[in-house]
Amino acid sequence: MTKTARPTFNLENTSSSFKIIAGIDEAGCGPLAGPVVAGAVIFLTQDLPDALQSLIHDSKKLTEKKRDAAFEIMNKLSGTVLHYGVGIAEVAEIDQLNIGRATRLAMERSVLALSIPPEFALIDGIRKPNLGCPSMTVIKGDATSLSIAAASIFAKVTRDRLMQALDLHYPAYGWRKNAGYGTAHHLQAIQTHGITPYHRRSFEPIKTMVGGPVQGELF
């Protein structure tokens, strides 16, 4: 069986004229509820502990247990091995700006949250935020660049924990398990209980629902 290729520092090393390089990724563009969250990571060394090196991967390819483990290790190594920042765009901003602009805003906030400014940024996907430094977008960058993969873990774990906290207040929607995505259970709960302040009114089918009376709307 062929092993799945893991992210490396090759992209970071290609940008040899820059010393301080941030990887940036987001989590939560597609859900019907909850914020979009971005992570930014600057590695201060490429000599990573084995326990961390073996865990860092595109967050979507990791189990929740492995994502949490990588998150905790990186959090403990903050300031010595890496710097990280997290940025959030709330539901109201998503509805006002649209999801693309809100995602760029979350990315910009994640970089502002870094303790040192980057000289260059590698950004997962196609959205290019205004970071005040040169940058490059990378399709599937979270599977290619270790910095982007690490950022994806910070973004995903932070967002999942936010949705788990919201689930305590709105348990009917199953956010602890579906993270706000439009699963069959979530869609049925919207039909039964209406929408919450954390639902994205600009997303379908919610946009159509709020065009008229919404039974059980929670505000």
C-alpha positions in Angstrom: 0.0 0.0 0.0 1.4 3.4 -1.0 1.7 5.8 1.9 0.0 9.2 1.6 2.6 11.9 1.0 3.1 14.1 4.1 3.6 17.9 4.1 7.2 19.1 4.2 9.2 22.4 4.4 10.0 22.3 0.7 7.8 25.3 -0.1 9.1 27.3 2.8 12.7 26.5 1.7 11.9 27.6 -1.9 11.3 31.1 -0.6 14.9 31.3 0.6 15.1 35.1 0.5 12.6 35.2 3.4 13.4 34.0 6.9 10.0 34.5 8.7 7.4 32.6 6.8 3.8 32.1 7.9 1.5 29.3 6.8 -2.2 30.2 6.8 -5.4 28.1 6.5 -9.0 28.3 7.5 -11.8 26.1 8.8 -15.5 26.5 8.4 -16.2 28.0 5.0 -19.0 25.6 4.2 -21.2 25.1 7.4 -24.6 26.5 7.8 -23.8 27.7 11.4 -20.9 29.1 13.3 -17.9 31.4 12.5 -15.1 30.9 10.0 -11.7 30.5 11.8 -8.2 30.9 10.4 -4.9 29.8 11.8 -1.4 31.2 11.1 1.8 29.5 12.0 5.5 30.5 11.8 8.0 27.8 12.6 11.2 29.1 14.2 13.1 25.9 13.4 12.7 23.0 11.0 14.1 20.6 13.6 10.8 19.5 15.0 10.3 17.0 17.8 9.5 13.5 16.3 6.2 13.4 18.3 5.1 16.6 16.5 6.6 15.8 13.0 4.7 12.6 12.8 1.4 14.3 13.7 1.3 17.4 11.5 -0.8 16.8 8.4 -3.8 18.3 6.7 -6.3 18.5 9.5 -9.0 16.8 7.5 -6.8 13.7 7.2 -6.3 13.4 11.0 -8.6 11.9 13.5 -10.0 14.2 16.2 -7.6 12.6 18.8 -4.6 13.2 16.6 -5.6 16.8 15.8 -6.1 17.5 19.5 -2.7 15.9 20.3 -0.9 18.0 17.7 -2.7 21.1 18.9 -1.6 20.6 22.5 2.0 19.9 21.6 2.2 22.9 19.3 0.5 25.1 22.0 3.2 24.0 24.5 6.0 24.7 22.0 4.7 28.2 21.2 7.5 30.8 21.5 10.3 28.3 21.2 9.6 26.1 18.2 6.8 28.2 16.6 4.5 31.2 16.9 0.8 30.9 16.1 -2.2 33.2 15.8 -5.9 32.5 15.4 -8.4 34.8 13.7 -12.2 34.6 13.7 -14.9 36.1 11.5 -18.3 35.9 13.2 -21.6 34.9 11.6 -22.8 38.5 11.3 -19.6 39.3 9.4 -20.1 36.3 7.1 -23.7 37.4 6.3 -22.7 41.1 5.8 -19.5 40.6 3.8 -20.0 37.1 2.1 -18.0 34.0 3.0 -15.1 34.8 0.8 -14.4 38.2 2.2 -15.1 37.0 5.8 -12.6 34.2 5.3 -9.9 36.7 4.2 -10.8 38.8 7.2 -10.3 35.9 9.5 -6.9 35.2 7.9 -5.8 38.8 8.3 -6.8 38.6 11.9 -4.8 35.4 12.4 -1.7 37.1 11.1 -2.3 40.1 13.3 -2.5 37.7 16.3 1.1 36.4 15.6 3.7 37.7 18.1 6.0 38.5 15.2 5.0 39.7 11.7 5.8 37.4 8.8 8.0 38.5 5.9 6.2 36.1 3.6 3.0 34.0 3.7 1.9 30.7 2.2 -1.9 30.6 2.0 -4.0 27.5 1.5 -6.5 27.7 -1.3 -7.2 30.6 -3.7 -8.2 33.4 -1.4 -5.5 36.0 -1.0 -6.0 38.3 2.0 -4.3 41.7 2.6 -1.5 40.8 4.9 1.0 43.6 4.5 3.6 41.2 3.2 4.3 39.2 0.0 2.3 36.0 -0.2 1.5 33.0 -2.4 -1.7 30.9 -2.5 -1.2 27.1 -2.7 -4.0 24.7 -3.8 -4.2 21.9 -1.3 -1.4 23.6 0.6 -2.4 21.9 3.8 -1.2 18.6 2.3 2.0 20.2 1.0 3.4 22.7 3.4 4.1 21.9 7.1 3.4 25.5 8.1 0.0 25.5 6.3 -0.8 22.0 7.8 0.0 23.3 11.3 -2.2 26.3 10.7 -5.0 24.0 9.5 -4.9 22.2 12.8 -5.1 25.4 14.9 -8.0 26.6 12.8 -9.9 23.2 12.8 -9.4 22.5 16.5 -10.3 26.0 17.6 -13.5 26.0 15.5 -14.6 22.5 16.6 -14.2 23.5 20.2 -16.2 26.7 19.6 -19.0 24.6 18.0 -18.9 22.1 20.9 -19.4 25.0 23.4 -22.3 26.3 21.3 -23.8 22.8 21.3 -24.3 23.1 25.1 -26.7 25.9 24.5 -28.3 24.5 21.3 -28.1 20.7 21.6 -30.9 20.0 19.1 -28.7 20.8 16.1 -26.0 18.3 16.8 -23.1 20.8 16.4 -20.8 18.7 18.6 -20.8 16.1 15.9 -21.6 18.0 12.6 -19.7 21.3 13.4 -22.5 23.2 11.8 -22.5 21.5 8.5 -25.7 20.8 6.7 -26.2 17.1 7.7 -29.6 15.5 7.4 -30.0 15.7 11.2 -29.0 19.4 11.2 -31.4 20.3 8.4 -34.3 18.4 10.1 -33.5 20.3 13.4 -33.7 23.6 11.5 -37.1 22.6 10.1 -38.3 21.5 13.6 -36.8 24.2 15.8 -36.0 27.1 13.5 -32.8 29.0 13.3 -30.5 30.4 16.0 -28.3 33.5 16.1 -25.4 31.3 15.0 -27.0 30.2 11.7 -25.8 31.9 8.6 -28.8 33.7 7.1 -27.0 34.3 3.8 -26.6 30.5 3.3 -29.2 28.3 1.7 -31.6 26.8 2.7 -31.7 29.3 5.6 -31.8 32.3 3.2 -35.0 31.0 1.7 -36.4 30.1 5.1 -36.0 33.6 6.5 -37.6 35.1 3.4 -40.9 34.3 5.2 -42.0 33.3 8.7 -39.7 30.8 10.4 -41.5 28.7 13.0 -39.7 28.6 16.3 -37.0 31.2 15.3 -34.7 31.6 18.3 -33.5 35.1 19.0 
